[in-house]
């Protein structure tokens, strides 16, 4: 029998949304589908490992080992095993909720991950709908032996997250950053083996996972990375936890809560420090926690308190405060942070004077769910190399993209072009320019990319265009004159001679 391939798995999982369509809001699909996918995977792997123990050690010893929780990464108690859940014809939602609760009780790493998903909503999730969902998932064998590639579950999960973000439209931006954007930032900050990587607004965990993928692609040991994050939305936090676990990354520390008001990753009453910090915070968040910032006990806002109606520089300063002495951060920001005045101008001035900004990358508009405004990526470095000190690299990447139906997309060549420009850190005509802090100071610390990179057409080209235009007009005038002369001659009866 052939093994399950990724395309089949993705297609099957996405069809599960059709069963829920019309019963509940599309933005709520993800929690139920992710929950069932997760418990089915855990149950299938548990059963697979249990059978191996029975086969290897014989019936008596095998039975003893098979019920020892220490033999498993996740121990699945009787009521949470898939075949037991399938036995229920009535009160199916209650049975699933009990399964989730018992799984959490047996596995400390799952605490609070599954119980927020409530399947006991009979007004919308009838027994019939849940039976259909369970039947649909029963068609999948998610044991390790049946997967054609080891990281399939994680990749399928990422696919689902992107599909749900697309389906949710504007709300999709709350939990998902487009994969190519994440890839670009990861390639700019370059995480390495053994590092601590942190995302203060981690959403569904994609930035942390791509940091692991980057280390793996470079031939490093991905398990050597320590992953940390914080997420305010409880359902999104659950998705992130499941995402990391399905990617085979059990050693992570993702906390619940508001990063600005109550940072959870603290050591000895100080903000924890990391080698790499990566984030896509909500753009210009209005109720971001100014009151808390004014009384911040961690000293995160040394460059100033951002305005009440835009929390962008609150997140930037939190990230700076979270960097080790040689740490690097990459963050997505709205273009406004480059030039807005007032308190933000003061903060920008302070960051530049401290020589923390290494690069500003302009991004195309329409890349992100929830907003069509153009964004930029800021690369912050506490330990710039000698040749980069006192300078900022500006990259004008806003014109390089592929138009999409709902969202514009970065292509592999667009990512490569930006990374290459950053790595060589030299002027590239009409695309990249290394600018001294002295020049930026003369521009009142305004970081608007168009101030430093002239993308207008060359004067010679304009002159040539003008000449061609004049020739075209001349030809049109000559043609009109010929018609008039011809008409005049005919009236005189001279003909065409």
N, C-alpha and C positions, 0 to 999 in steps of 0.2 A: 504494500500500500504506500502511495507517495506521501511525502511529508507536506505539512502545511507551509505554503509560501506567503511572503509578506503581502502581496497584492490580494490574495484570497482573504487573508485575515482582515485587512483594511476594509475591503468591500463588505464582508460579513458584519463587521462591527458598525459600519456606517448605516447598514440596513436596519440595525436594531433601533435607530432613531425613528424609522418609519412606523414602528409599532407604537411609539409614544406620541407621534405627531397627531395633533388635534386634541389630545387629552391634557397635556400640560404645555406651558410656555417653552418655546425652543431654548431659551437661555437656561432652563432648568434641566434639560436633557442630560447634560454632561455628568452631573453628580450621580444619577441613577445608573447610567451606562458604565461609567468608570468604576463605580462600586461593585457592580456585578462582574465586570471583567476582572477586577482585582481578586474577588473571592473565588471565582472560577479558576483562575491561574493558581492561587495558593492551594486550593483543594486538589487540583490535578497534580501539582508537583508533590504535595504531601502524599497522595495515594501512590504515585510513582515511587517515591523514596521508601514508603512503607512496604510496598511489594518487594523492593530490592532487599530490604532487611529480612523479610520473611524467606526469600529465596536463598540468601547467603547464609543465614544462621539457623535454618531449620525452624520447624513450627514452634517449639516451646521457647527457645531463646529468642527467636524472631518476634514472637508475640510480645515478649517482655520488652525488647528493644523498641518495637514499633509504637508502644505507648509511652515511651520515655521522651518528654519534650526536648531534652538536650540533644537528641539525635537530629533535630530539624532546625533549619533557619527560622521557619514559622511553624509552630505546632497548631494544627487545626483540630479543635475538639469535635466530638461526634455531631453536635447540633449544627456545626458550621460546614460540615462536609456536603459537597454538592448533591450527592444522592439522597441525603437526608432532607435537604431543603426541597428537593423535587417531589418528595412524598406528600407534601401538603397541598390539598385541593382547595381548602378554605383558609381564610386568614393568612394568606401567603405573605403579605407585607409584614405581619407580626413575626412570622418565622424568619424572614430575612433580617429584620431588626435584631432578633435574638441571636442569630448567627454572627452578625457584626459585633454585638456586645461581647459574646463569648470569645471571639477572636481577639478582641482588644484585651480582655481579661487575661488571656493566656500569653500574650505577646506585648511586652512593655513598649517596644518601638512603634506599635500601632495605636497607642493610647490617644484617643480623641480623633483618630483619622476617619473611622467609618461611622461611628454613632451619630455624627451630625446629619447623615443622609437618612431621612425618614421615609421608609417605604410604606408605612401604615397610614396612607392618605386615601381612604377608600372612595372619597368623592371623585377623585381623578384617577387613582391607580387601583382599578378594580382587580379582583382575583383573576378574571379572564385575561386582562392585559398583562398582569404579572406572570401568569402561566405561559402566555405566548412569548414573553421576554425570556423566561427560564428555558423554554423549549428551544428558542433561537440560540441561546448561548450553549445549550447542551450539545448542539451539533459540532461545536469546536472542541478538539482535544488539545489542551494547552500544556501538556506535559513536555518536559525538555526533549524527550526522544522524538516527539512529533514535530518539532520546529526545525525548519530547514536552515535557520541560522540562529546563533545564540542570543543576539540582542534584538530579536524580532518584536518581542512584546513591548519593549521600550520604544522602538521606532513606530509601531502601530499606535501606541498611546500618544506619541507626539503628533502623528497624523490626525488622530481624533481631535486633539486639542486645537490644531490649526483649523480643522473643519468646523468645529463648534464656534471658534472665534469668527469665522466667515459667516456662519449662520446667525450669530448674535449681533453682527454688525458693529454698531458703536460700542456696545458693551464688551465686545471681544478684546478691546485694548486693555481692559482691566486685568486680564490674566494671560495675555499672549503678546509677545513681540515677534514680528516676522523673522523666520529662521535665518535668512541671509543678513539681516541687520545684526542679529546676535553674532553670527559667524564673523562679520566684519570687526565688531568691537573686540571679540576674543582674539582675533589675529593681530589687533593693534596693541593689546595689553600683554599678550604672550605669557600666559601662565606656564609654570614649570613644575616638574616633579617635586613633591614634598611641600608645596606651598599651601597656605590657607587662603581660600577664595570665598568672598562674601558678596551677597546680593541683598541690600537692605530693603528692596521692594520686590521680592523674588517671584511674585505671580505663581505660575505653574512650574517654575524651576528650570526653564529652558536654558537660561544663561549659565547656570551651574553645570548642567549636563554637557553643554557645548564646550565648556572649559575642560571637562574631562576628555571629551572627544579630541580636542586639540592636542592635549598631552599624549594621548594614545596614538594619534596620527604622526606625532614627532618621534615615536618609538619609545616614549617614556612609560612608566608604570602608572596607569590612571588611578589605581587604588591608593596611591601615595598622596593624592590630593585630599585635603580636609575641606569639606564644603559646609558653608554656613549661610543662613538667610533668615529674613523675617518677613512676614506677610500679615497684613491687617485683616483681610477678608477670610473668614473661617473656612468657607467652602473651597476657596482657592488654595488656602494652606493645605487642606486635605488632598487636593489634586496634586500639589507639589510633592507631598510626602509619597503618595502612590507612584507618581512619575519617577522619582528617584529610586524607589524600591524595585519597580519593574525594569529599571535600567541596571539593576544589580549593584546599586550604590547604597548599602544599608548604613554606612558610617557617615552620617551627616547630622547637622544640628540646625533644624528649621524651627524658628520660634513664631508664636502667634502674637500679634499686637501691632500697635502704631509705633513705627520706628522713630518718629520725631518726638512724640509725646512721651513714649515709654520704651526706650531702646532696651531690648532683652539680652543682647549679647554684651555682657559686662563682666569684667574681671577685677576684683579688689576695688570696687566702686569706680572703676575707670572703663571707658569704652574699649572693647577688645580691638586689637590691632591685627591687620591682615596684609598679606603680600600683594594681593590683587582684590580690587573692589569693582564691581560691575553692576550697572543698574539702568532701568528705564522707568524712572518715577513718573507719577501722573503729572501731565503738563499743567503748569500754572494753577496748582491746587489752591482753592480759596480758603477753606477752613483747615489749614495745615497745622495749626497749633502755635500761633504766635505767643499766646500767653505763657505756654510752657517754655518756649524758647527764651523768653525774657528772664526766666528764673532757672535756666538750665544748669544743673549741678556738674555737668561733664565738660563744660567749657568748649562746646562744639562751635559756637557762633562768634569766634574771635574777630571775624572781619565785619560783623554787623548783623542786625536782625532784619531779615527780609520783610517786605511789606505784607500786610495782612491778607491781601487778595492774590498773592502769587508766592507759592512756597518753593519755587525752583531752587533758589540758592540755599534754602534750608537743607535740602537733600544733598546738594553739592558739598556744603560745609560738613555735614555729617559724614560723607564719604572721605573727605580730606582728613577729618579727625580719626577715621578708622584705619588710616594707612600707617604701616610701619615706616621707619626712617628711609627705607629704600623702596617703598611701595608705589604701585601704579594703579590708577583708576580710569575707567572708561564709562561715560554716562551720556545718555540721550537727553537732549534738552530742546525746548522750543527756541526759535531764532531770537526771540525777544531778550533772552539773557545776554546776548552779545552787545546790545546797545541801549537797553532801557536805563534811565537815569535814576535819580533819587537814591534810596537805600541800596538798590541793586547795583547802581553805578559805583557806590562806595565799596561794596563787597568785591566787585570785579576788580577795582583798583587795588585792593588789598591782596587779592589772590595773585594778580600780575606782579605786584611789587615783591611778593615772596617767591617769585619765579617758579610757580607750581604748574603753570599751564604749558604743556608741550605742543599741543596741536588742536586746531579747530577744523572740523570736517563738515562742510555743507552737504546736506542730504536732500534728495528730491522730495517734493511735496507728495501727499497721498500715499505714503508708505505704511502709515500706521492706522490701525482700527480706531475709530472714535474721533479722528481729526484729519482734516485735509491740509493743515498748515505745514509748511516746511520745517524740518528739524535739523539739528546739528549734533555732532558727537564731540564732546570735550575729552581730551586725554590729559590727565593730571599726573605729574610725576614728582615725587618728593626727592628724587636723586637723579636729576638729569645728567647725562654725560657732558664732559667738558665742552665739546663742540656745540652742544645744544643749549648751554646755559645763556640766559639773557636773550633768548629768541623764542619765537612761536611760529610754528608751521601752519599756514592756511592752505586748505585743500578745497577747491571748488568742485564738489562732486554732485551738485544738484541737477546737472543735465544728463547724467548717465543712469538710465533705468529702462525698464520695459513697461509699457502701459498695460494695465490689467483691467478686468471687468469691474471689480470692486476696489481693488487696491493696486497701486503701482508696485513693481517688483524690482529688486536689485538682481542683476545677473552675475554669474561667476566672474565675468571679465570686469564688471564694475567694482566688485570687492577687491579683485587682484590689483586694479589700477590704483585704488586708494592705499592699500597696504604697501605696494611698491613705492609710491610717493612718500609715504611716512618713513619707510625703511631707509631710503637714500637721503631723505631730508635735504633736498636741494630744490632750487627753482625749476619749475617746468612751465614753459610759456602758456599763459592763459589757463593754467590748471592748479599749480602749487607755487607758493612763495614763502621763503623763510624771512621773517620780519623781526627786526630788533625791538627790544622793549622801548628804546628811545623813540623809535618811529611811532609805536603804539601810544606812548605818552604824549607825543605831539598831536595825536588824534583823540586826546582826552580819554584814553583807555577804551575807546570804542572798538569792538572786535568784529564789526560788520565785514564780512568777507569781501564785498565789492569795493571796500576802501583800499584793499591791499592787492587784489587781483583784478586786472583790467581785462574783461572778456569782450570788449567792444571790437568791431572789425577794424583792421589796420587801415590807416589813412590812405595808403596806396590802393587798397582794395576798394575803399569807398570812392576814390577818384575814378578808378576803372569802371565801377558800377555807374557812376554819374555820366561818364563818357558814353558807355553803352546805351544808357537811357536817353541821352541827347541824340545819339545816332538814330535810335528807334523813333524818337519824336520827329526827327528830320525826315526820315523815310516816309512816315505817315503824312507829314505836311506835303512832301513831294507828290505822293500818290493823290492827295486831295487836289493839289494844284493841277495835276495832269487831267483829272476828271473835269475840273472847271474849264480848263483851256479847250478840251475836247468838246464840251457842251457849248462853249462860246463860238467855236469854229463852225459847229453844226448849225447854230442859229444864223450865222452869216452865210450859210450854204457853201462853205469852202470845203467841207468834208474833213477827212483825217489827214490830208496832205500837210 
